[in-house]
Amino acid sequence: MYQTAANCDKRRILGALTGKKIDRVPNFEVLVDDPTLNFIMGREIKGNHTLGNISLEDYMEFARRVGQDAIGL
């Protein structure tokens, strides 16, 4: 089951970093292998996947699908 954008919250990461009680462990992925990325996206994504090597649109879609609380830029 995929998370939704409504479940994503940068305050979760900030809370974790400052020792506050949070509702769940923050989710943040930087390295995702090709088969995993293609499965999650439901289509083939071209490129070597450190998520920095794919289009911004694909990265944002991936982040929404897995419920990331932050993205790397």
Secondary structure, 3 states (H helix, E strand, C coil): CCCCHHHCCHHHHHHHHCCCCCCCCCCCCCCCCHHHHHHHHCCCCCCCCCCCCCCHHHHHHHHHHHCCCCCCC
